[in-house]
Amino acid sequence: MFDNVYDLEKRIGRINESGDGKVKKIRREIETQECADVIRWARRTRIAGVLVAEYLTHVPNEGKRGKKARSDFYRLGGQRGYPDYIFDIARCGYHGLRIEVKAPKGYRSNIQDDQRKWESRLTGQGYLFVYCYCAEDMKQLITDYLLDRIEGPTSGGDAA
């Protein structure tokens, strides 16, 4: 099969070899791939009369940026831990939906304290806040939300 890990990783596209013999490991951003899948789906999906992509917005606060961009992000009001996606449609007794995307099983990242703080703040103001671990979970969540299949808030902010 493969004599070593290098040959295997090269074969599956995780290593890129340039013409001058330099080798560079390709960084896998599994969470990014999952999110891109959701956006492709959202752009072609209409549920309960709503084109999903028209209301689904990504918040770019992953921290994968240079020094100036990071400085501008905070200077212009960006905050650590804010959810990755905003879905601004009121349904199921909520003002809107906030989605924090985490890497899928096997790649799981931990939920950070700043993310928990935003979860508490936003649910207290009547938003549905959900952690999703794969594209299919996110698609199902949005579908259930738009079709009023999610039980509304029982405490916290009044979203009625």
Order of alpha helices (4+ residues) and beta strands (2+ residues): alpha-beta-beta-alpha-beta-beta-beta-alpha-beta-beta-alpha-beta-alpha
